[in-house]
Amino acid sequence: MSKFENDLTRRKFLKSTCAASLACTFAPAYTAAMEPVVIKKTIPSSEELLSVIGLGTSRTFDVNIGSAASSPLVEVMQAFFARGGQLIDSSPMYGNAESVTGALLEKIDDKQDLFTATKVWIEGKDQGIGQMKQSMQRLGVDRIDLMQIHNLRDWQTHLDTLIDWKAQGKIRYIGITTSHGRYHDELETILQKQPLDFVQLSYNILNRTAEQRLLPIAQERGIATLINRPYQRGSLFRKVQGKPLPAWASEIDCASWGQFFLKFIAAHPAVTCIIPATSKLKHMIDNMGAGFGRLPDEPTRRKMIDLIETL
């Protein structure tokens, strides 16, 4: 799949449904006289609140700084913060994404609620320390809010360093990540035994494997969760191509299929923050719309699953 295939696929759906005209508005359950309220979830280890919709940078931010491809990203990031976004997730694995994120942050005036999350993705203690210092420089910060061990790579070595760095105040939270459903058995053991604040994993309306063990363990152990691949790399939009959003979606304040998919995830009690990645302003605004209004209850989530599985 190409770098922007997900965005290209999604653009077709936003244009082909009546929800397109609503994509740049909020549809929350409040009167016109009331201000929209950002949905926030609690980080269990600290009780700190975090907006439920974050921003991923995989693929979409891997561009050359100062290039034509990087210019639209300024507006994307501005829209993210303007609509209550906080957590931006990156990794040294994502090419130029960390450096591009840092360069963009320099251009944003109002980012006081910024929550930086990145990863260590290398073998060896000294190499890990060097990579994490480089990530701070690239992001332009003196402290990382969340440092994660990427795909469990040399996790025993890096965990010792992260515990030490947290004690020194160089990072605020410790996390570990996986994707594609990889390493679930090993990750389950780690979550049960290690002092983690966050776990990042894949979860969406069709890929619900994490519901079986990982999400319940995270909830039981008081570990916050970051959710990647919420659109299954664009396959969810392909699945609903040409299908109208159900009328009852308005009951959970959904104005698009994208918000439908995100609200399904956000409603899970173990989910803390979802990190869809995009380089398109329209999609950023649409994503952030899922962080307002009502979330589905469990019977509605079941109804949402039934609908998607029958398409």
TIBABA-573197 format. One record per residue (C-alpha): residue number from 0; residue in one letter; z, x, y. Coordinates in Angstrom, 3 decimals. Layout:
<pt seq="NUM" type="A" w="Z" u="X" v="Y"/>
...
% end
This chain:
<pt seq="0" type="M" w="0.000" u="0.000" v="0.000"/>
<pt seq="1" type="S" w="-0.893" u="1.331" v="3.429"/>
<pt seq="2" type="K" w="1.675" u="2.067" v="6.107"/>
<pt seq="3" type="F" w="1.189" u="-1.185" v="8.018"/>
<pt seq="4" type="E" w="0.073" u="-3.492" v="5.191"/>
<pt seq="5" type="N" w="3.233" u="-5.521" v="5.397"/>
<pt seq="6" type="D" w="2.713" u="-6.125" v="9.127"/>
<pt seq="7" type="L" w="-0.958" u="-6.946" v="8.656"/>
<pt seq="8" type="T" w="-0.149" u="-9.435" v="5.916"/>
<pt seq="9" type="R" w="2.563" u="-11.039" v="7.958"/>
<pt seq="10" type="R" w="0.334" u="-11.355" v="11.015"/>
<pt seq="11" type="K" w="-2.061" u="-13.540" v="9.019"/>
<pt seq="12" type="F" w="0.737" u="-15.930" v="8.110"/>
<pt seq="13" type="L" w="2.131" u="-16.212" v="11.614"/>
<pt seq="14" type="K" w="-1.343" u="-17.090" v="12.839"/>
<pt seq="15" type="S" w="-2.059" u="-19.535" v="10.043"/>
<pt seq="16" type="T" w="1.063" u="-21.702" v="10.329"/>
<pt seq="17" type="C" w="2.422" u="-23.948" v="13.009"/>
<pt seq="18" type="A" w="5.472" u="-21.707" v="13.089"/>
<pt seq="19" type="A" w="3.451" u="-19.137" v="14.975"/>
<pt seq="20" type="S" w="3.997" u="-20.951" v="18.244"/>
<pt seq="21" type="L" w="7.739" u="-20.829" v="17.645"/>
<pt seq="22" type="A" w="7.939" u="-17.229" v="16.471"/>
<pt seq="23" type="C" w="9.041" u="-15.917" v="19.862"/>
<pt seq="24" type="T" w="11.811" u="-18.468" v="20.349"/>
<pt seq="25" type="F" w="15.225" u="-19.073" v="18.830"/>
<pt seq="26" type="A" w="15.919" u="-22.255" v="16.922"/>
<pt seq="27" type="P" w="19.719" u="-22.264" v="16.785"/>
<pt seq="28" type="A" w="22.020" u="-25.218" v="16.323"/>
<pt seq="29" type="Y" w="23.403" u="-25.486" v="19.822"/>
<pt seq="30" type="T" w="22.698" u="-27.499" v="22.942"/>
<pt seq="31" type="A" w="20.577" u="-26.218" v="25.798"/>
<pt seq="32" type="A" w="23.722" u="-25.710" v="27.827"/>
<pt seq="33" type="M" w="25.098" u="-23.248" v="25.283"/>
<pt seq="34" type="E" w="24.244" u="-19.582" v="24.899"/>
<pt seq="35" type="P" w="22.799" u="-18.459" v="21.557"/>
<pt seq="36" type="V" w="25.312" u="-16.587" v="19.444"/>
<pt seq="37" type="V" w="24.277" u="-13.634" v="17.312"/>
<pt seq="38" type="I" w="25.316" u="-13.974" v="13.684"/>
<pt seq="39" type="K" w="27.568" u="-11.057" v="12.811"/>
<pt seq="40" type="K" w="29.164" u="-9.957" v="9.570"/>
<pt seq="41" type="T" w="32.341" u="-7.958" v="9.055"/>
<pt seq="42" type="I" w="32.384" u="-4.390" v="7.753"/>
<pt seq="43" type="P" w="35.227" u="-4.751" v="5.225"/>
<pt seq="44" type="S" w="36.672" u="-1.240" v="5.555"/>
<pt seq="45" type="S" w="37.217" u="-1.586" v="9.312"/>
<pt seq="46" type="E" w="36.823" u="-5.269" v="10.260"/>
<pt seq="47" type="E" w="34.168" u="-4.170" v="12.771"/>
<pt seq="48" type="L" w="31.480" u="-6.793" v="13.388"/>
<pt seq="49" type="L" w="27.802" u="-5.977" v="12.903"/>
<pt seq="50" type="S" w="24.760" u="-8.121" v="13.707"/>
<pt seq="51" type="V" w="23.231" u="-9.396" v="10.489"/>
<pt seq="52" type="I" w="19.672" u="-8.338" v="11.372"/>
<pt seq="53" type="G" w="19.124" u="-4.612" v="11.724"/>
<pt seq="54" type="L" w="16.029" u="-2.434" v="11.979"/>
<pt seq="55" type="G" w="14.475" u="-0.252" v="9.300"/>
<pt seq="56" type="T" w="12.150" u="2.639" v="10.171"/>
<pt seq="57" type="S" w="10.516" u="3.498" v="6.841"/>
<pt seq="58" type="R" w="6.732" u="3.854" v="7.304"/>
<pt seq="59" type="T" w="6.621" u="1.947" v="10.591"/>
<pt seq="60" type="F" w="8.253" u="4.698" v="12.680"/>
<pt seq="61" type="D" w="6.551" u="7.582" v="10.914"/>
<pt seq="62" type="V" w="4.085" u="8.291" v="13.734"/>
<pt seq="63" type="N" w="3.494" u="11.159" v="16.121"/>
<pt seq="64" type="I" w="5.720" u="11.122" v="19.198"/>
<pt seq="65" type="G" w="3.636" u="10.350" v="22.279"/>
<pt seq="66" type="S" w="0.720" u="9.022" v="20.245"/>
<pt seq="67" type="A" w="-0.939" u="5.650" v="20.760"/>
<pt seq="68" type="A" w="0.858" u="4.396" v="17.661"/>
<pt seq="69" type="S" w="4.268" u="5.196" v="19.164"/>
<pt seq="70" type="S" w="3.751" u="3.381" v="22.467"/>
<pt seq="71" type="P" w="4.272" u="-0.194" v="21.151"/>
<pt seq="72" type="L" w="7.497" u="0.889" v="19.487"/>
<pt seq="73" type="V" w="9.292" u="1.033" v="22.832"/>
<pt seq="74" type="E" w="8.889" u="-2.719" v="23.278"/>
<pt seq="75" type="V" w="9.832" u="-3.273" v="19.643"/>
<pt seq="76" type="M" w="13.114" u="-1.450" v="20.120"/>
<pt seq="77" type="Q" w="13.771" u="-3.149" v="23.462"/>
<pt seq="78" type="A" w="13.317" u="-6.544" v="21.809"/>
<pt seq="79" type="F" w="15.704" u="-5.495" v="19.052"/>
<pt seq="80" type="F" w="18.540" u="-4.653" v="21.443"/>
<pt seq="81" type="A" w="17.791" u="-7.572" v="23.782"/>
<pt seq="82" type="R" w="18.361" u="-9.976" v="20.895"/>
<pt seq="83" type="G" w="21.642" u="-8.497" v="19.754"/>
<pt seq="84" type="G" w="20.448" u="-5.880" v="17.271"/>
<pt seq="85" type="Q" w="22.709" u="-2.941" v="16.506"/>
<pt seq="86" type="L" w="21.999" u="-1.018" v="13.303"/>
<pt seq="87" type="I" w="18.922" u="1.207" v="13.064"/>
<pt seq="88" type="D" w="18.398" u="2.814" v="9.671"/>
<pt seq="89" type="S" w="16.371" u="5.973" v="9.069"/>
<pt seq="90" type="S" w="16.110" u="9.005" v="6.787"/>
<pt seq="91" type="P" w="14.694" u="12.537" v="6.660"/>
<pt seq="92" type="M" w="12.539" u="11.122" v="3.858"/>
<pt seq="93" type="Y" w="10.680" u="8.954" v="6.380"/>
<pt seq="94" type="G" w="8.613" u="11.712" v="7.974"/>
<pt seq="95" type="N" w="8.838" u="11.560" v="11.777"/>
<pt seq="96" type="A" w="10.943" u="8.396" v="11.822"/>
<pt seq="97" type="E" w="14.218" u="10.020" v="12.878"/>
<pt seq="98" type="S" w="12.575" u="11.998" v="15.693"/>
<pt seq="99" type="V" w="10.616" u="8.958" v="16.872"/>
<pt seq="100" type="T" w="13.783" u="6.840" v="16.819"/>
<pt seq="101" type="G" w="15.591" u="9.423" v="18.940"/>
<pt seq="102" type="A" w="12.717" u="9.631" v="21.423"/>
<pt seq="103" type="L" w="12.609" u="5.843" v="21.734"/>
<pt seq="104" type="L" w="16.362" u="5.564" v="22.215"/>
<pt seq="105" type="E" w="16.083" u="7.867" v="25.224"/>
<pt seq="106" type="K" w="13.869" u="5.233" v="26.865"/>
<pt seq="107" type="I" w="16.250" u="2.321" v="26.242"/>
<pt seq="108" type="D" w="18.792" u="1.705" v="29.012"/>
<pt seq="109" type="D" w="20.981" u="-0.904" v="27.335"/>
<pt seq="110" type="K" w="21.897" u="0.329" v="23.859"/>
<pt seq="111" type="Q" w="25.671" u="0.347" v="24.086"/>
<pt seq="112" type="D" w="26.021" u="-1.444" v="20.752"/>
<pt seq="113" type="L" w="23.770" u="1.014" v="18.884"/>
<pt seq="114" type="F" w="24.861" u="1.671" v="15.304"/>
<pt seq="115" type="T" w="23.055" u="4.702" v="13.846"/>
<pt seq="116" type="A" w="22.477" u="4.934" v="10.105"/>
<pt seq="117" type="T" w="20.600" u="7.689" v="8.355"/>
<pt seq="118" type="K" w="20.729" u="9.626" v="5.088"/>
<pt seq="119" type="V" w="21.082" u="12.970" v="3.417"/>
<pt seq="120" type="W" w="18.237" u="13.597" v="0.977"/>
<pt seq="121" type="I" w="18.320" u="17.111" v="-0.394"/>
<pt seq="122" type="E" w="19.981" u="19.250" v="-3.068"/>
<pt seq="123" type="G" w="22.949" u="21.496" v="-2.288"/>
<pt seq="124" type="K" w="25.995" u="21.446" v="-0.016"/>
<pt seq="125" type="D" w="24.763" u="23.847" v="2.666"/>
<pt seq="126" type="Q" w="21.298" u="22.291" v="2.649"/>
<pt seq="127" type="G" w="22.882" u="18.858" v="3.046"/>
<pt seq="128" type="I" w="25.005" u="19.983" v="5.975"/>
<pt seq="129" type="G" w="21.954" u="21.519" v="7.631"/>
<pt seq="130" type="Q" w="19.893" u="18.380" v="7.118"/>
<pt seq="131" type="M" w="22.589" u="16.116" v="8.538"/>
<pt seq="132" type="K" w="22.981" u="18.296" v="11.617"/>
<pt seq="133" type="Q" w="19.225" u="18.124" v="12.075"/>
<pt seq="134" type="S" w="19.363" u="14.323" v="11.817"/>
<pt seq="135" type="M" w="21.920" u="14.216" v="14.646"/>
<pt seq="136" type="Q" w="19.638" u="16.351" v="16.801"/>
<pt seq="137" type="R" w="16.613" u="14.212" v="16.006"/>
<pt seq="138" type="L" w="18.455" u="10.987" v="16.772"/>
<pt seq="139" type="G" w="19.997" u="12.461" v="19.905"/>
<pt seq="140" type="V" w="23.590" u="11.612" v="19.019"/>
<pt seq="141" type="D" w="26.791" u="13.604" v="18.594"/>
<pt seq="142" type="R" w="28.081" u="11.351" v="15.835"/>
<pt seq="143" type="I" w="26.372" u="9.276" v="13.157"/>
<pt seq="144" type="D" w="27.892" u="5.861" v="12.548"/>
<pt seq="145" type="L" w="26.783" u="5.671" v="8.917"/>
<pt seq="146" type="M" w="25.657" u="8.605" v="6.777"/>
<pt seq="147" type="Q" w="24.266" u="7.599" v="3.395"/>
<pt seq="148" type="I" w="23.392" u="9.568" v="0.274"/>
<pt seq="149" type="H" w="19.744" u="8.691" v="-0.289"/>
<pt seq="150" type="N" w="18.877" u="7.402" v="-3.770"/>
<pt seq="151" type="L" w="21.993" u="9.033" v="-5.244"/>
<pt seq="152" type="R" w="20.473" u="12.499" v="-4.805"/>
<pt seq="153" type="D" w="23.125" u="15.151" v="-5.582"/>
<pt seq="154" type="W" w="25.688" u="12.526" v="-4.681"/>
<pt seq="155" type="Q" w="28.773" u="14.328" v="-6.025"/>
<pt seq="156" type="T" w="28.091" u="17.327" v="-3.782"/>
<pt seq="157" type="H" w="27.320" u="15.323" v="-0.653"/>
<pt seq="158" type="L" w="30.175" u="12.865" v="-1.078"/>
<pt seq="159" type="D" w="32.718" u="15.655" v="-0.703"/>
<pt seq="160" type="T" w="31.033" u="16.725" v="2.542"/>
<pt seq="161" type="L" w="30.881" u="13.164" v="3.863"/>
<pt seq="162" type="I" w="34.558" u="12.576" v="3.175"/>
<pt seq="163" type="D" w="35.344" u="15.751" v="5.114"/>
<pt seq="164" type="W" w="32.992" u="14.821" v="7.973"/>
<pt seq="165" type="K" w="34.509" u="11.357" v="8.228"/>
<pt seq="166" type="A" w="37.978" u="12.884" v="8.518"/>
<pt seq="167" type="Q" w="36.673" u="15.136" v="11.307"/>
<pt seq="168" type="G" w="35.057" u="12.214" v="13.149"/>
<pt seq="169" type="K" w="31.488" u="13.510" v="12.752"/>
<pt seq="170" type="I" w="30.552" u="10.263" v="10.998"/>
<pt seq="171" type="R" w="32.278" u="6.881" v="10.973"/>
<pt seq="172" type="Y" w="31.223" u="5.456" v="7.625"/>
<pt seq="173" type="I" w="30.109" u="6.768" v="4.231"/>
<pt seq="174" type="G" w="27.352" u="5.100" v="2.221"/>
<pt seq="175" type="I" w="24.983" u="5.463" v="-0.708"/>
<pt seq="176" type="T" w="21.535" u="3.950" v="-1.279"/>
<pt seq="177" type="T" w="19.017" u="2.907" v="-3.867"/>
<pt seq="178" type="S" w="15.733" u="0.978" v="-3.906"/>
<pt seq="179" type="H" w="13.218" u="-0.420" v="-6.406"/>
<pt seq="180" type="G" w="16.129" u="-1.328" v="-8.672"/>
<pt seq="181" type="R" w="16.557" u="2.316" v="-9.617"/>
<pt seq="182" type="Y" w="19.857" u="3.807" v="-10.781"/>
<pt seq="183" type="H" w="21.681" u="0.474" v="-10.912"/>
<pt seq="184" type="D" w="23.880" u="1.453" v="-13.861"/>
<pt seq="185" type="E" w="24.956" u="4.722" v="-12.262"/>
<pt seq="186" type="L" w="25.383" u="3.056" v="-8.890"/>
<pt seq="187" type="E" w="27.625" u="0.417" v="-10.416"/>
<pt seq="188" type="T" w="29.967" u="3.125" v="-11.693"/>
<pt seq="189" type="I" w="29.958" u="4.901" v="-8.336"/>
<pt seq="190" type="L" w="30.797" u="1.714" v="-6.434"/>
<pt seq="191" type="Q" w="33.739" u="1.045" v="-8.727"/>
<pt seq="192" type="K" w="35.274" u="4.500" v="-8.355"/>
<pt seq="193" type="Q" w="34.281" u="6.185" v="-5.090"/>
<pt seq="194" type="P" w="35.578" u="5.693" v="-1.500"/>
<pt seq="195" type="L" w="32.453" u="4.154" v="0.028"/>
<pt seq="196" type="D" w="32.146" u="1.991" v="3.126"/>
<pt seq="197" type="F" w="28.508" u="0.922" v="2.586"/>
<pt seq="198" type="V" w="25.911" u="0.554" v="-0.131"/>
<pt seq="199" type="Q" w="22.222" u="-0.002" v="0.563"/>
<pt seq="200" type="L" w="20.068" u="-1.756" v="-2.013"/>
<pt seq="201" type="S" w="17.029" u="-3.974" v="-2.517"/>
<pt seq="202" type="Y" w="17.530" u="-7.744" v="-2.546"/>
<pt seq="203" type="N" w="15.351" u="-10.737" v="-1.659"/>
<pt seq="204" type="I" w="14.597" u="-14.284" v="-2.716"/>
<pt seq="205" type="L" w="12.485" u="-13.136" v="-5.691"/>
<pt seq="206" type="N" w="14.260" u="-9.882" v="-6.558"/>
<pt seq="207" type="R" w="17.818" u="-11.076" v="-7.120"/>
<pt seq="208" type="T" w="18.905" u="-8.468" v="-9.675"/>
<pt seq="209" type="A" w="21.621" u="-7.213" v="-7.313"/>
<pt seq="210" type="E" w="23.365" u="-10.588" v="-7.596"/>
<pt seq="211" type="Q" w="24.284" u="-9.853" v="-11.209"/>
<pt seq="212" type="R" w="26.635" u="-6.909" v="-10.677"/>
<pt seq="213" type="L" w="26.106" u="-4.837" v="-7.536"/>
<pt seq="214" type="L" w="26.732" u="-7.472" v="-4.868"/>
<pt seq="215" type="P" w="29.817" u="-8.867" v="-6.641"/>
<pt seq="216" type="I" w="31.251" u="-5.348" v="-7.046"/>
<pt seq="217" type="A" w="30.605" u="-4.574" v="-3.383"/>
<pt seq="218" type="Q" w="32.360" u="-7.776" v="-2.382"/>
<pt seq="219" type="E" w="35.305" u="-7.143" v="-4.696"/>
<pt seq="220" type="R" w="35.685" u="-3.530" v="-3.538"/>
<pt seq="221" type="G" w="35.300" u="-4.270" v="0.170"/>
<pt seq="222" type="I" w="32.026" u="-2.348" v="0.536"/>
<pt seq="223" type="A" w="29.561" u="-3.437" v="3.214"/>
<pt seq="224" type="T" w="25.915" u="-3.870" v="2.195"/>
<pt seq="225" type="L" w="22.594" u="-2.991" v="3.799"/>
<pt seq="226" type="I" w="19.621" u="-4.835" v="2.365"/>
<pt seq="227" type="N" w="16.212" u="-3.169" v="2.162"/>
<pt seq="228" type="R" w="12.841" u="-4.621" v="1.060"/>
<pt seq="229" type="P" w="13.705" u="-8.172" v="2.231"/>
<pt seq="230" type="Y" w="10.026" u="-9.151" v="2.050"/>
<pt seq="231" type="Q" w="9.309" u="-7.272" v="-1.199"/>
<pt seq="232" type="R" w="6.894" u="-4.989" v="0.686"/>
<pt seq="233" type="G" w="4.923" u="-7.987" v="1.979"/>
<pt seq="234" type="S" w="4.435" u="-9.710" v="-1.376"/>
<pt seq="235" type="L" w="6.531" u="-12.690" v="-0.276"/>
<pt seq="236" type="F" w="4.108" u="-13.400" v="2.572"/>
<pt seq="237" type="R" w="1.180" u="-13.199" v="0.186"/>
<pt seq="238" type="K" w="2.943" u="-15.680" v="-2.085"/>
<pt seq="239" type="V" w="3.258" u="-18.295" v="0.658"/>
<pt seq="240" type="Q" w="-0.186" u="-17.729" v="2.132"/>
<pt seq="241" type="G" w="-1.660" u="-21.007" v="3.297"/>
<pt seq="242" type="K" w="1.558" u="-22.902" v="2.525"/>
<pt seq="243" type="P" w="3.315" u="-24.811" v="5.328"/>
<pt seq="244" type="L" w="6.970" u="-24.182" v="6.008"/>
<pt seq="245" type="P" w="8.926" u="-27.116" v="4.529"/>
<pt seq="246" type="A" w="10.183" u="-29.649" v="7.066"/>
<pt seq="247" type="W" w="13.759" u="-29.185" v="5.861"/>
<pt seq="248" type="A" w="13.660" u="-25.534" v="7.001"/>
<pt seq="249" type="S" w="14.571" u="-26.831" v="10.456"/>
<pt seq="250" type="E" w="17.974" u="-27.771" v="9.039"/>
<pt seq="251" type="I" w="18.751" u="-24.042" v="8.808"/>
<pt seq="252" type="D" w="16.981" u="-23.241" v="12.080"/>
<pt seq="253" type="C" w="13.954" u="-21.533" v="10.541"/>
<pt seq="254" type="A" w="10.788" u="-21.321" v="12.619"/>
<pt seq="255" type="S" w="8.757" u="-19.131" v="10.219"/>
<pt seq="256" type="W" w="8.531" u="-17.939" v="6.640"/>
<pt seq="257" type="G" w="9.929" u="-14.585" v="7.748"/>
<pt seq="258" type="Q" w="13.095" u="-16.257" v="9.030"/>
<pt seq="259" type="F" w="13.236" u="-18.333" v="5.834"/>
<pt seq="260" type="F" w="13.334" u="-15.170" v="3.719"/>
<pt seq="261" type="L" w="15.854" u="-13.393" v="5.953"/>
<pt seq="262" type="K" w="18.239" u="-16.338" v="6.224"/>
<pt seq="263" type="F" w="18.278" u="-16.672" v="2.456"/>
<pt seq="264" type="I" w="19.577" u="-13.096" v="2.230"/>
<pt seq="265" type="A" w="21.920" u="-13.336" v="5.214"/>
<pt seq="266" type="A" w="23.703" u="-16.325" v="3.690"/>
<pt seq="267" type="H" w="24.922" u="-14.361" v="0.674"/>
<pt seq="268" type="P" w="28.631" u="-13.672" v="1.256"/>
<pt seq="269" type="A" w="28.321" u="-10.028" v="0.157"/>
<pt seq="270" type="V" w="25.484" u="-9.227" v="2.569"/>
<pt seq="271" type="T" w="26.395" u="-7.417" v="5.779"/>
<pt seq="272" type="C" w="23.102" u="-6.404" v="7.399"/>
<pt seq="273" type="I" w="19.390" u="-6.695" v="6.572"/>
<pt seq="274" type="I" w="16.989" u="-3.961" v="7.700"/>
<pt seq="275" type="P" w="13.381" u="-5.191" v="7.834"/>
<pt seq="276" type="A" w="10.966" u="-2.599" v="9.225"/>
<pt seq="277" type="T" w="8.180" u="-3.425" v="11.668"/>
<pt seq="278" type="S" w="6.065" u="-1.826" v="14.363"/>
<pt seq="279" type="K" w="4.915" u="-5.159" v="15.836"/>
<pt seq="280" type="L" w="6.653" u="-6.867" v="18.747"/>
<pt seq="281" type="K" w="5.849" u="-10.364" v="17.479"/>
<pt seq="282" type="H" w="7.409" u="-9.587" v="14.126"/>
<pt seq="283" type="M" w="10.456" u="-7.969" v="15.707"/>
<pt seq="284" type="I" w="11.141" u="-11.086" v="17.767"/>
<pt seq="285" type="D" w="10.599" u="-13.266" v="14.725"/>
<pt seq="286" type="N" w="12.956" u="-11.158" v="12.611"/>
<pt seq="287" type="M" w="15.684" u="-11.302" v="15.234"/>
<pt seq="288" type="G" w="15.356" u="-15.086" v="15.363"/>
<pt seq="289" type="A" w="16.825" u="-15.172" v="11.860"/>
<pt seq="290" type="G" w="20.058" u="-13.809" v="13.302"/>
<pt seq="291" type="F" w="20.774" u="-17.014" v="15.213"/>
<pt seq="292" type="G" w="21.556" u="-20.601" v="14.278"/>
<pt seq="293" type="R" w="22.588" u="-22.019" v="10.936"/>
<pt seq="294" type="L" w="22.521" u="-20.252" v="7.576"/>
<pt seq="295" type="P" w="21.858" u="-22.088" v="4.304"/>
<pt seq="296" type="D" w="24.732" u="-23.160" v="2.085"/>
<pt seq="297" type="E" w="24.565" u="-22.464" v="-1.651"/>
<pt seq="298" type="P" w="22.757" u="-25.714" v="-2.616"/>
<pt seq="299" type="T" w="20.157" u="-24.999" v="0.071"/>
<pt seq="300" type="R" w="19.736" u="-21.425" v="-1.162"/>
<pt seq="301" type="R" w="19.055" u="-22.829" v="-4.632"/>
<pt seq="302" type="K" w="16.519" u="-25.190" v="-3.090"/>
<pt seq="303" type="M" w="14.864" u="-22.249" v="-1.345"/>
<pt seq="304" type="I" w="14.606" u="-20.330" v="-4.636"/>
<pt seq="305" type="D" w="13.131" u="-23.342" v="-6.427"/>
<pt seq="306" type="L" w="10.504" u="-23.750" v="-3.718"/>
<pt seq="307" type="I" w="9.366" u="-20.134" v="-3.776"/>
<pt seq="308" type="E" w="9.351" u="-19.912" v="-7.574"/>
<pt seq="309" type="T" w="7.076" u="-22.954" v="-7.836"/>
<pt seq="310" type="L" w="4.453" u="-21.636" v="-5.382"/>
% end
